[in-house]
Structure formats: structure tokens, C-alpha cells
Amino acid sequence: MVHSVRTGRESRFEFDPEPMEEMKKYLDLVSEQWDQALSRLKSFVEN
């Protein structure tokens, strides 16, 4: 996600947002699965 580029004595850090986008897609998928599981549990408990 972050890497440094060294030029002489100077280091500059660069941010690559692509891995964050992939992580967000994965977390959105997991979140949806949890929402579905909790909805099923709620239905089971209330009936």
C-alpha cells in the first residue's frame, strides 16, 4: 500500500490505493454474509 522511493538522502513515500480497493470489496462481501446470517438468526429467534 505504501512504499518509499529513495533519491539520494531523501525518501519519499507513495501511496498505492489499489490494495485498499480490493480489501474493501472483500470486507463488503463478508459484511453482506454477516448481515444475511444475522437476519436468519433473528427470524429463527422471533418465530
C-alpha positions in Angstrom: 0.0 0.0 0.0 2.8 2.4 0.9 6.3 2.2 -0.4 9.2 4.5 -0.3 11.3 5.9 -3.2 14.8 6.9 -2.2 16.6 9.7 -4.1 20.0 10.4 -2.6 19.4 11.2 1.1 15.7 11.9 0.5 13.0 9.3 1.0 9.5 9.9 -0.5 6.6 7.8 0.4 4.0 6.9 -2.2 0.5 5.5 -1.6 -1.0 2.9 -3.9 -4.8 2.8 -3.2 -5.4 -0.4 -5.3 -4.9 -2.9 -2.4 -7.3 -0.8 -0.3 -10.0 -1.2 -3.0 -9.5 -4.9 -3.1 -9.7 -5.1 0.7 -12.9 -3.0 0.7 -14.5 -5.4 -1.8 -13.6 -8.3 0.4 -14.9 -6.6 3.5 -18.2 -5.7 1.8 -18.7 -9.3 0.8 -18.0 -10.5 4.4 -20.3 -7.8 5.8 -23.1 -8.9 3.5 -22.7 -12.5 4.6 -22.9 -11.5 8.3 -26.0 -9.4 7.6 -27.6 -12.4 6.0 -26.6 -14.8 8.8 -27.9 -12.3 11.5 -31.1 -11.9 9.6 -31.6 -15.7 9.6 -30.8 -15.8 13.3 -33.3 -13.0 14.1 -36.0 -14.8 12.1 -35.3 -18.1 13.9 -35.3 -16.5 17.4 -38.5 -14.4 16.8 -40.5 -17.4 15.5 
